[in-house]
Amino acid sequence: MTDKSRKKDGSPKAEEAEKPQTEAEEVVEEPKVDPLAEAEAKAEKYLDMARRLQADFDNYRKRTERDNAEFKKYACSSIITDLLAVVDDLDRALGYVKEENDFVTGIRGVRTNLMKVLEANGLKEIPADGDFDPNYHEALCTVEGEEDDKVAEVFQKGYTLNGKVIRYSKVKVTRKTA
């Protein structure tokens, strides 16, 4: 090929062949990546992900066990609340007893056994003597007294189930006279 034919051709390849390469135009080679180091990095990444996933699963399992235990603690609260109405009826009936006989003794025994079963399932009576505590007592009315905020009378006993109030004590509270 002659110089004239190269000029007529006008192709970029022909023009590039004529230009000498400068230092700036030299081809820069990519640094060679060590395949072992790359594989180790990926393995470490996947191991970290697996550890996180295992920790998340362990936390989920523990949370589920805790939620199930909490559910079991309070699952029977509605039936216990219903049985408290029976206990109240037994208490009212025993309150009207004028003479002690075998029948009354039997009723007291039934009430005692029922309370033992309920207490074995986490039920506790809220003490209603002494100071008024709005966390456990519901004040229905007030009466004049020597001291402020003392329980004067109990209208209905209150109960907790495993530390949680399921029925507040309904009480009459004293107010100091001026």
Salt bridges, closest charged atoms under 4 A:
ASP3 OD1 - ARG6 NH1 3.89
ASP48 OD2 - ARG52 NE 3.14
ASP58 OD1 - ARG61 NH2 3.84
GLU65 OE2 - ARG61 NH1 3.55
ASP88 OD2 - ARG167 NH1 2.75
ASP89 OD1 - ARG92 NH2 2.49
ASP91 OD1 - ARG111 NE 2.30
ASP91 OD2 - LYS157 NZ 3.93
GLU100 OE2 - ARG108 NE 3.24
GLU125 OE1 - LYS157 NZ 3.99
ASP131 OD1 - LYS150 NZ 2.37
GLU138 OE1 - LYS170 NZ 3.40
GLU147 OE1 - LYS150 NZ 3.95
ASP149 OD1 - ARG175 NH1 2.93
GLU153 OE1 - LYS172 NZ 3.17
